[in-house]
Amino acid sequence: FMNYLILQYPGHNWVYYQSADKLAMAELEIAGNSMEADLFDIEIIQLANIRYISFKANSLLNYRDLKILSRLSFVFALFSHVDDHLQPIELPEVHYLDPKISTMLKYKGKTNELFTRMMLNIAVHSTDFNFDSSLDLLDPVSGKGTTLFEATTFGYNAFGIEVDGNAIQEGQTFFKKFMEQERFKHSRSTRVAYKNEEGRPAQITEFGYGKTKDDFKNEDTRKHLAMVHGTSKEAHKYFKKERFHLIVGDLP
């Protein structure tokens, strides 16, 4: 078997970092269900006063396994551990959008984006869906969009519902500005998705985007993000298709 060490991501705030051990080990264990190598003996160890998450695998980690590890919320660096020597292992680039997107919009009450990433990973690896596919995610309590933006970093299509119109407006404005700054080909449209019995409209703003013009033009490669100003109990009336691969939200 092979010994591996993970250096945890230093971006956690200190309080969260100190309490994140169990969450990190649980996330790794769940992600292991999708990996080809079998993981075992997951634990926290100290080497030279530095904390690592240690685990063993029954075989060398292949490229697919490394892609899964690269997506985990707490992984900063990966090492093989042989005879008290650490050998760094290069992790593949897995992001469709730069992950800075979920850190740039600051506001009171925002969920730590690393915690959001953990929720997303747990959702993905608790299913039989291919983590590397273009999945559709729904956040029924999307706020200003942290969960949606995390989903876009992995190339997922993201759909959010929020009752606070100001939050929706800020999220939309930020995403459009980000598309422009990153020079992504994109489109934006707004329409009334549904009117309830009182006649109040639920507005949906939809973005289509792609890394290249060809990606944007081709429906098979174009990515989508949508934000609805409405209530989640009427979600089935907002979207043309009523099924999503994942439902992820940070409940208020």
Backbone bond lengths (Angstrom), bond angles and torsions (degrees), N, CA, C in turn:
res aa  C-N    CA-C-N  psi(-1)  N-CA   C-N-CA  omega(-1)  CA-C   N-CA-C  phi
1 F - - - 1.463 - - 1.531 109.40 -
2 M 1.330 115.44 165.92 1.456 122.36 -177.34 1.530 109.57 -114.31
3 N 1.333 116.03 142.60 1.461 121.80 176.28 1.529 109.99 -101.73
4 Y 1.338 116.15 134.55 1.456 121.07 179.18 1.529 109.91 -131.60
5 L 1.335 115.00 150.40 1.459 121.60 175.28 1.530 108.95 -127.01
6 I 1.310 115.85 138.97 1.468 121.89 175.84 1.520 108.29 -114.32
7 L 1.326 116.18 125.63 1.460 121.45 170.99 1.522 107.40 -87.61
8 Q 1.338 115.75 124.08 1.456 118.93 -174.90 1.523 112.41 -72.10
9 Y 1.310 114.66 151.87 1.450 122.69 -177.11 1.530 109.91 -63.84
10 P 1.335 118.04 125.83 1.466 120.11 -176.61 1.520 113.52 -78.51
11 G 1.322 117.71 -1.20 1.457 120.58 -178.06 1.505 114.13 -75.25
12 H 1.341 118.53 -11.76 1.451 120.40 174.76 1.533 109.20 -60.61
13 N 1.336 117.11 140.33 1.455 116.44 168.39 1.520 108.36 -65.70
14 W 1.324 117.78 159.10 1.455 121.72 -168.45 1.531 112.06 -60.83
15 V 1.323 117.00 -43.32 1.466 119.86 -179.06 1.527 109.83 -62.73
16 Y 1.336 116.15 -44.92 1.464 119.36 179.91 1.532 110.33 -66.43
17 Y 1.327 116.29 -40.50 1.467 120.60 -179.46 1.523 110.68 -60.09
18 Q 1.328 116.99 -41.85 1.452 120.89 -177.45 1.531 112.43 -67.96
19 S 1.322 117.48 -25.21 1.466 120.71 -177.22 1.527 112.88 -107.18
20 A 1.340 116.71 7.49 1.459 119.97 -171.22 1.521 114.42 -91.46
21 D 1.345 117.81 -1.96 1.461 119.96 -175.41 1.526 112.40 -56.59
22 K 1.320 115.64 -53.03 1.467 119.64 -176.33 1.523 111.11 -63.78
23 L 1.329 116.37 -38.38 1.467 119.82 178.53 1.521 110.28 -64.21
24 A 1.323 116.73 -44.02 1.465 121.04 -178.69 1.522 110.96 -63.54
25 M 1.322 116.80 -44.71 1.467 119.69 -179.29 1.523 111.08 -66.57
26 A 1.330 116.54 -36.70 1.466 119.63 177.22 1.528 111.54 -66.78
27 E 1.341 115.98 -40.37 1.469 120.12 177.98 1.524 110.40 -63.01
28 L 1.336 116.83 -42.70 1.461 120.61 178.84 1.525 111.00 -64.54
29 E 1.313 117.09 -41.50 1.468 120.26 -179.73 1.522 111.32 -63.58
30 I 1.337 116.56 -42.29 1.469 119.94 179.42 1.522 110.57 -68.18
31 A 1.346 117.20 -41.96 1.463 120.42 178.15 1.522 110.90 -62.98
32 G 1.333 116.33 -30.91 1.459 120.03 178.39 1.517 112.96 -59.57
33 N 1.337 117.34 -23.53 1.462 120.24 177.90 1.528 111.98 -64.11
34 S 1.338 116.84 -24.23 1.460 121.51 -178.90 1.527 112.67 -96.32
35 M 1.328 116.99 -6.21 1.460 120.40 -176.13 1.523 111.37 -90.28
36 E 1.307 116.14 154.68 1.463 120.51 -179.93 1.528 111.51 -79.96
37 A 1.321 117.50 -32.73 1.468 120.66 173.75 1.528 108.89 -78.51
38 D 1.312 116.33 145.83 1.459 121.60 175.29 1.521 109.07 -88.87
39 L 1.354 116.86 126.11 1.447 121.69 -179.70 1.522 110.19 -99.79
40 F 1.329 116.61 145.15 1.459 120.25 177.16 1.526 109.20 -156.68
41 D 1.328 115.67 171.24 1.468 122.69 -178.65 1.526 111.78 53.17
42 I 1.332 116.56 48.82 1.460 121.51 177.14 1.535 108.43 -78.11
43 E 1.345 116.83 123.76 1.461 119.94 -177.48 1.527 110.66 -157.62
44 I 1.335 114.98 167.37 1.464 121.72 175.17 1.525 108.55 -95.63
45 I 1.344 115.52 132.83 1.460 119.17 176.42 1.538 109.13 -132.31
46 Q 1.316 115.42 163.32 1.464 121.82 175.76 1.527 108.83 -118.64
47 L 1.329 116.06 129.74 1.459 122.44 173.50 1.522 107.49 -128.81
48 A 1.353 116.00 120.47 1.467 120.88 -178.98 1.525 111.04 52.01
49 N 1.340 114.91 40.41 1.466 122.83 178.74 1.523 113.97 66.39
50 I 1.314 117.41 16.80 1.463 122.33 174.54 1.518 108.32 -109.08
51 R 1.313 115.98 133.99 1.457 121.16 -177.00 1.524 110.68 -88.41
52 Y 1.316 116.44 133.70 1.463 122.83 176.84 1.526 109.32 -131.31
53 I 1.312 115.14 156.60 1.459 120.63 166.03 1.520 106.76 -97.81
54 S 1.300 115.97 121.48 1.463 122.25 -176.98 1.521 109.72 -104.75
55 F 1.327 116.03 142.64 1.457 119.99 172.83 1.523 109.36 -152.31
56 K 1.304 114.80 159.41 1.461 121.71 175.94 1.527 108.40 -112.97
57 A 1.334 115.54 151.50 1.460 122.28 176.52 1.523 108.77 -131.44
58 N 1.324 115.38 147.11 1.469 118.75 -177.16 1.523 112.50 -77.28
59 S 1.347 117.34 -3.58 1.464 121.51 179.33 1.521 108.64 -158.52
60 L 1.318 116.36 170.94 1.459 120.63 173.98 1.527 109.85 -61.12
61 L 1.318 116.71 141.40 1.454 120.33 175.85 1.528 109.19 -72.83
62 N 1.338 116.54 126.78 1.458 119.15 178.62 1.523 110.42 -87.94
63 Y 1.327 116.33 -178.30 1.465 120.78 -174.77 1.525 111.59 -61.48
64 R 1.330 116.73 -39.93 1.472 120.17 179.28 1.524 110.44 -63.13
65 D 1.323 117.04 -43.30 1.462 120.57 178.59 1.533 110.93 -62.17
66 L 1.328 116.16 -40.25 1.463 119.92 179.61 1.529 111.05 -66.09
67 K 1.326 117.67 -33.99 1.464 120.60 176.70 1.529 110.38 -63.95
68 I 1.319 116.35 -40.08 1.466 119.90 178.22 1.526 110.14 -63.79
69 L 1.328 117.20 -46.80 1.460 120.31 179.34 1.527 111.34 -61.98
70 S 1.334 116.72 -36.03 1.465 120.55 -178.47 1.524 112.06 -62.89
71 R 1.322 117.39 -25.55 1.458 121.98 -177.34 1.530 113.16 -85.46
72 L 1.320 117.67 -15.32 1.456 119.66 -172.79 1.531 110.96 -68.12
73 S 1.310 115.57 149.62 1.463 120.89 -169.54 1.519 113.90 -68.35
74 F 1.320 117.50 -26.07 1.455 120.74 -171.34 1.519 113.43 -105.56
75 V 1.335 119.31 -3.84 1.460 121.68 -172.25 1.527 110.76 -82.44
76 F 1.334 115.96 116.37 1.458 121.95 175.63 1.519 111.11 -103.55
77 A 1.339 116.24 -40.97 1.465 121.36 179.06 1.519 108.61 -153.72
78 L 1.337 115.15 148.94 1.461 122.13 -178.98 1.525 109.12 -121.58
79 F 1.330 115.99 138.41 1.460 121.41 -179.71 1.530 109.61 -133.45
80 S 1.320 115.85 146.32 1.456 119.34 163.59 1.529 107.00 -86.25
81 H 1.324 116.43 146.80 1.468 121.20 -173.53 1.528 107.95 -124.42
82 V 1.325 115.57 104.16 1.465 121.01 -176.64 1.525 108.90 -131.97
83 D 1.318 116.07 122.04 1.472 121.63 176.75 1.527 111.78 51.86
84 D 1.324 115.44 46.12 1.473 122.41 178.24 1.524 113.63 65.15
85 H 1.327 117.18 14.66 1.459 121.18 175.29 1.538 109.03 -109.90
86 L 1.328 116.12 138.51 1.460 121.75 178.23 1.524 109.84 -105.31
87 Q 1.328 115.81 126.79 1.458 121.69 177.59 1.524 108.36 -114.87
88 P 1.344 118.59 114.38 1.470 119.29 -179.09 1.525 111.60 -64.60
89 I 1.315 115.87 142.62 1.463 122.91 179.12 1.525 108.14 -115.11
90 E 1.308 116.86 125.11 1.460 120.70 -179.58 1.526 109.92 -69.77
91 L 1.322 115.82 128.48 1.453 121.32 178.55 1.532 109.65 -95.09
92 P 1.322 117.94 138.57 1.464 120.17 -178.22 1.522 112.40 -70.14
93 E 1.306 116.41 153.17 1.466 121.88 174.13 1.528 108.68 -76.23
94 V 1.319 116.39 125.27 1.470 119.58 -172.62 1.528 113.04 -122.00
95 H 1.316 117.92 3.50 1.463 119.22 -170.28 1.538 112.22 -95.02
96 Y 1.311 114.57 138.06 1.464 121.27 173.37 1.532 109.00 -85.28
97 L 1.329 117.12 -50.53 1.457 121.99 170.60 1.524 108.50 -106.80
98 D 1.311 115.87 150.94 1.467 120.64 177.68 1.531 109.13 -59.21
99 P 1.345 118.29 127.42 1.472 120.48 -177.80 1.523 114.20 -63.05
100 K 1.322 117.88 -9.13 1.466 119.29 175.68 1.524 111.11 -62.41
101 I 1.334 118.28 -17.59 1.455 121.46 -177.17 1.520 111.87 -57.40
102 S 1.334 117.61 -35.26 1.460 119.52 -176.82 1.525 112.94 -88.03
103 T 1.334 117.73 -0.44 1.464 121.21 178.48 1.523 112.33 -106.08
104 M 1.316 118.21 -16.40 1.461 121.47 -169.29 1.518 113.91 -78.11
105 L 1.330 117.88 -35.91 1.464 121.68 -177.46 1.532 108.47 -85.33
106 K 1.331 116.74 109.29 1.471 121.90 -176.41 1.529 109.83 -101.07
107 Y 1.329 116.47 137.70 1.453 120.32 176.21 1.524 110.19 -165.81
108 K 1.300 116.16 157.99 1.455 122.29 -179.16 1.526 110.22 -66.08
109 G 1.332 115.61 133.85 1.464 120.05 178.05 1.514 114.21 87.16
110 K 1.325 117.37 3.85 1.462 120.49 -179.45 1.524 110.56 -67.87
111 T 1.338 116.47 137.18 1.457 121.31 175.76 1.528 109.82 -72.24
112 N 1.323 116.85 139.33 1.456 120.58 173.49 1.526 108.33 -54.70
113 E 1.333 116.75 124.50 1.465 120.47 -174.13 1.528 112.25 -63.63
114 L 1.346 117.37 -26.04 1.457 119.45 177.23 1.525 111.09 -71.16
115 F 1.324 116.26 -34.95 1.465 120.26 174.41 1.525 109.60 -65.84
116 T 1.329 116.45 -41.32 1.465 120.71 176.75 1.520 110.94 -60.52
117 R 1.334 116.85 -42.29 1.466 121.24 178.94 1.527 110.79 -62.89
118 M 1.328 115.57 -37.77 1.461 119.78 177.59 1.528 110.29 -62.82
119 M 1.341 117.50 -45.35 1.469 120.63 178.98 1.521 110.79 -59.03
120 L 1.334 115.68 -42.47 1.460 119.83 -179.09 1.524 111.00 -63.87
121 N 1.331 116.47 -43.95 1.467 119.99 179.52 1.524 112.16 -64.01
122 I 1.318 116.38 -41.30 1.458 119.70 178.46 1.526 109.89 -62.24
123 A 1.332 116.67 -41.40 1.466 120.10 178.63 1.527 110.75 -61.83
124 V 1.331 116.81 -47.75 1.465 121.21 -177.03 1.526 111.18 -62.51
125 H 1.322 116.70 -47.28 1.469 120.35 -173.28 1.525 113.05 -84.74
126 S 1.327 116.06 1.91 1.468 120.05 171.61 1.524 110.98 -95.03
127 T 1.329 116.51 4.01 1.467 122.19 -179.93 1.527 109.84 -116.74
128 D 1.326 114.72 177.58 1.460 120.90 174.37 1.525 111.77 -96.99
129 F 1.344 117.27 5.29 1.458 120.41 -179.76 1.523 110.26 -72.91
130 N 1.316 115.77 148.95 1.464 121.36 176.38 1.527 108.86 -72.24
131 F 1.325 116.97 119.54 1.462 121.74 -177.21 1.522 111.89 -58.85
132 D 1.314 116.97 -23.38 1.464 122.03 -174.73 1.522 112.70 -95.04
133 S 1.335 117.23 6.45 1.462 120.59 179.60 1.530 110.20 -86.96
134 S 1.322 115.37 171.11 1.459 120.80 176.88 1.532 108.06 -87.08
135 L 1.308 116.30 85.08 1.458 122.19 -175.15 1.525 111.10 -84.83
136 D 1.334 115.51 158.60 1.465 122.49 177.28 1.525 108.92 -106.49
137 L 1.328 116.61 124.40 1.460 122.26 -178.19 1.515 110.45 -115.67
138 L 1.331 116.09 138.63 1.464 122.41 174.24 1.521 109.09 -116.34
139 D 1.337 116.31 128.90 1.460 121.94 169.46 1.527 106.82 -112.70
140 P 1.340 117.68 108.99 1.466 120.45 -175.98 1.526 113.64 -78.45
141 V 1.336 117.39 -6.16 1.471 122.24 178.21 1.530 107.56 -136.38
142 S 1.317 116.55 65.14 1.471 120.97 -161.28 1.522 115.08 -81.11
143 G 1.340 119.39 -14.33 1.462 119.59 -179.12 1.520 111.40 54.68
144 K 1.329 116.16 -130.74 1.473 120.44 179.83 1.521 112.68 -91.56
145 G 1.351 117.26 -0.06 1.459 118.28 166.33 1.506 118.13 112.37
146 T 1.339 119.87 15.88 1.464 119.65 -177.48 1.532 111.98 -56.82
147 T 1.323 116.84 -45.97 1.470 119.89 179.80 1.522 110.87 -64.96
148 L 1.313 116.72 -39.59 1.471 120.38 178.78 1.520 110.65 -63.02
149 F 1.325 116.40 -43.69 1.464 119.90 -178.24 1.528 111.04 -67.72
150 E 1.329 117.52 -37.72 1.465 119.92 175.16 1.526 110.28 -61.24
151 A 1.318 117.15 -40.29 1.470 120.71 178.90 1.526 111.06 -62.42
152 T 1.335 117.07 -38.51 1.468 119.75 -179.11 1.527 111.69 -66.54
153 T 1.344 117.79 -27.87 1.462 118.95 -179.03 1.522 111.41 -64.20
154 F 1.333 117.17 -24.78 1.460 121.16 178.85 1.530 112.34 -101.38
155 G 1.324 116.65 9.40 1.456 119.90 176.78 1.513 114.26 80.61
156 Y 1.333 117.68 16.38 1.460 120.70 177.73 1.532 109.60 -84.03
157 N 1.320 116.79 153.40 1.453 121.86 171.61 1.526 108.07 -83.33
158 A 1.327 116.96 131.45 1.458 121.21 -170.79 1.525 110.92 -120.02
159 F 1.328 115.86 132.10 1.457 122.48 -178.87 1.530 108.49 -131.63
160 G 1.341 116.91 126.67 1.454 120.42 -176.15 1.513 112.32 -127.80
161 I 1.320 115.64 150.76 1.462 123.16 176.60 1.526 107.64 -126.18
162 E 1.329 116.63 134.28 1.465 120.89 -178.27 1.532 109.63 -149.89
163 V 1.337 116.05 137.14 1.467 120.24 -178.83 1.524 112.11 -82.31
164 D 1.326 117.17 -21.16 1.463 121.72 -177.96 1.526 109.63 -85.48
165 G 1.303 115.90 108.75 1.457 120.50 -177.65 1.518 113.34 -64.17
166 N 1.333 117.64 -34.93 1.463 120.41 179.19 1.527 111.19 -65.74
167 A 1.338 116.04 -39.03 1.464 120.10 178.01 1.519 110.84 -63.03
168 I 1.335 115.67 -43.53 1.467 120.49 178.57 1.524 110.28 -60.62
169 Q 1.332 116.03 -44.45 1.467 120.24 -177.82 1.522 111.19 -62.48
170 E 1.339 116.89 -43.01 1.458 120.02 179.10 1.523 111.83 -64.83
171 G 1.336 116.06 -42.03 1.459 119.94 179.34 1.524 112.20 -62.72
172 Q 1.333 116.24 -43.33 1.465 120.88 179.81 1.529 111.03 -63.90
173 T 1.325 115.75 -46.34 1.463 120.54 -178.39 1.529 110.75 -61.42
174 F 1.337 114.92 -42.69 1.463 119.32 179.49 1.525 111.12 -63.37
175 F 1.344 117.41 -45.15 1.461 119.69 -176.33 1.519 111.01 -65.02
176 K 1.326 117.72 -40.09 1.468 120.14 178.54 1.522 110.50 -63.31
177 K 1.328 116.66 -42.76 1.466 120.25 179.32 1.531 110.11 -63.76
178 F 1.335 116.70 -38.86 1.460 120.26 178.81 1.526 110.75 -63.90
179 M 1.325 117.74 -42.71 1.461 121.49 178.03 1.527 110.92 -59.20
180 E 1.337 115.26 -40.60 1.464 119.81 -179.39 1.531 111.11 -69.16
181 Q 1.332 116.26 -42.78 1.458 120.12 -179.37 1.523 112.16 -65.22
182 E 1.335 116.63 -37.36 1.462 121.24 -178.60 1.531 112.30 -86.57
183 R 1.332 116.00 -1.82 1.469 122.75 177.24 1.537 111.95 60.39
184 F 1.320 115.59 41.54 1.461 120.74 172.59 1.524 109.19 -87.05
185 K 1.319 115.70 136.67 1.458 119.73 172.18 1.526 107.12 -67.81
186 H 1.341 117.77 128.49 1.457 119.09 -175.26 1.527 111.37 -153.70
187 S 1.302 114.68 163.85 1.465 122.06 174.42 1.517 108.29 -134.59
188 R 1.320 115.93 156.47 1.466 121.56 178.45 1.517 108.92 -140.17
189 S 1.320 116.60 133.66 1.460 120.91 177.59 1.521 109.39 -142.81
190 T 1.313 116.55 149.33 1.465 122.02 178.77 1.517 109.08 -128.59
191 R 1.325 116.18 136.54 1.451 121.46 -179.96 1.525 109.47 -148.19
192 V 1.330 115.68 164.52 1.460 120.83 173.05 1.518 107.83 -85.02
193 A 1.314 115.70 116.83 1.468 120.10 -176.59 1.515 111.92 -82.51
194 Y 1.359 116.09 -30.50 1.462 118.67 -173.09 1.522 108.86 -171.10
195 K 1.318 117.39 144.62 1.460 122.17 172.34 1.525 108.49 -114.87
196 N 1.339 116.29 129.32 1.464 118.89 -179.21 1.523 110.82 -78.90
197 E 1.319 115.62 -174.30 1.470 119.85 -174.55 1.523 112.56 -63.87
198 E 1.339 116.40 -27.65 1.466 120.07 177.43 1.532 111.72 -83.11
199 G 1.316 116.75 -1.74 1.452 120.59 179.56 1.510 114.59 84.63
200 R 1.345 117.30 8.17 1.460 120.09 178.46 1.523 109.57 -77.69
201 P 1.334 116.96 128.63 1.468 119.28 -177.68 1.524 112.38 -80.95
202 A 1.298 115.92 147.11 1.457 122.16 170.09 1.519 106.28 -107.20
203 Q 1.326 115.76 111.89 1.460 120.60 -177.24 1.514 110.75 -90.34
204 I 1.329 115.63 138.72 1.460 120.84 176.61 1.527 109.11 -122.31
205 T 1.314 115.45 129.11 1.463 121.92 174.39 1.519 108.17 -107.58
206 E 1.315 115.96 125.88 1.465 121.26 -174.50 1.524 109.84 -118.75
207 F 1.326 114.93 134.96 1.461 122.21 173.97 1.522 108.80 -114.58
208 G 1.322 115.86 137.87 1.451 122.27 166.19 1.519 107.07 -115.80
209 Y 1.330 118.08 140.94 1.458 118.58 -176.78 1.526 110.64 -156.30
210 G 1.313 115.47 161.62 1.463 121.39 178.75 1.512 110.34 -158.70
211 K 1.332 115.92 155.41 1.467 120.38 -179.84 1.519 111.63 -65.47
212 T 1.332 115.91 -33.96 1.459 121.43 -179.01 1.522 109.35 -127.91
213 K 1.326 115.97 167.93 1.463 119.34 177.05 1.521 111.04 -61.42
214 D 1.341 116.22 -39.02 1.468 119.76 179.31 1.524 110.79 -65.37
215 D 1.344 117.27 -41.21 1.463 120.20 177.14 1.519 110.97 -60.89
216 F 1.319 115.77 -39.46 1.464 120.61 -178.59 1.535 111.54 -69.93
217 K 1.321 117.10 -39.69 1.462 120.56 -176.74 1.523 112.59 -71.63
218 N 1.321 116.51 -31.30 1.464 121.45 -175.39 1.527 110.19 -87.68
219 E 1.332 117.43 120.13 1.462 121.26 -178.32 1.521 112.09 -61.10
220 D 1.314 117.95 -27.66 1.463 120.74 -179.45 1.527 112.15 -72.59
221 T 1.322 117.40 -23.28 1.462 120.53 -178.27 1.532 113.33 -112.70
222 R 1.325 117.03 -12.98 1.470 119.96 178.67 1.529 110.00 -68.37
223 K 1.327 116.36 137.08 1.455 122.59 177.73 1.528 109.90 -97.51
224 H 1.350 115.31 157.28 1.460 119.94 -175.84 1.526 110.97 -133.51
225 L 1.317 114.96 141.06 1.456 122.01 169.86 1.519 107.58 -136.98
226 A 1.330 116.46 133.07 1.464 120.79 -179.48 1.522 109.70 -136.95
227 M 1.332 115.71 141.80 1.455 122.39 176.50 1.523 108.97 -126.47
228 V 1.322 115.65 129.01 1.460 121.17 -178.27 1.521 109.73 -112.71
229 H 1.329 115.78 130.39 1.463 120.61 171.24 1.524 106.66 -89.73
230 G 1.327 115.12 95.91 1.459 120.30 -176.03 1.517 110.47 -171.66
231 T 1.322 116.71 -161.91 1.462 121.71 -179.62 1.528 109.78 -116.09
232 S 1.322 116.05 144.36 1.463 120.20 -174.66 1.523 112.85 -67.60
233 K 1.326 118.67 -22.10 1.459 119.60 179.86 1.532 111.94 -66.79
234 E 1.330 116.15 -16.04 1.466 120.53 178.51 1.525 111.61 -109.40
235 A 1.331 115.57 22.30 1.473 120.56 -175.67 1.524 111.65 -56.34
236 H 1.325 116.85 -37.41 1.470 119.89 -175.82 1.523 112.23 -66.58
237 K 1.342 117.33 -13.01 1.457 120.70 -179.59 1.532 112.47 -96.90
238 Y 1.303 117.27 -8.14 1.463 121.10 -175.20 1.523 113.63 -90.85
239 F 1.330 116.58 -31.03 1.456 120.18 -170.08 1.520 110.90 -115.48
240 K 1.319 115.68 144.53 1.460 120.59 -179.00 1.521 111.43 -63.28
241 K 1.338 115.77 -39.00 1.458 119.12 175.42 1.520 108.07 -105.80
242 E 1.305 116.60 139.69 1.458 120.60 -171.04 1.520 112.55 -103.46
243 R 1.330 117.35 14.43 1.450 120.27 -178.19 1.523 110.65 -123.50
244 F 1.334 114.91 141.09 1.457 121.92 178.05 1.523 108.45 -131.30
245 H 1.324 115.85 150.01 1.457 119.54 177.12 1.530 111.25 -72.18
246 L 1.329 116.01 -36.12 1.461 121.62 -173.67 1.515 110.46 -136.72
247 I 1.322 115.58 143.23 1.476 122.09 169.72 1.518 106.60 -122.93
248 V 1.325 116.92 115.96 1.461 122.34 -175.64 1.525 107.92 -134.91
249 G 1.327 116.07 128.38 1.450 119.46 178.24 1.518 111.40 -157.30
250 D 1.317 116.40 147.54 1.461 121.79 174.37 1.515 106.83 -95.39
251 L 1.328 116.23 103.56 1.460 120.33 -174.02 1.521 111.12 -64.73
252 P 1.339 116.56 138.69 1.491 119.61 -179.58 1.531 110.52 -65.76
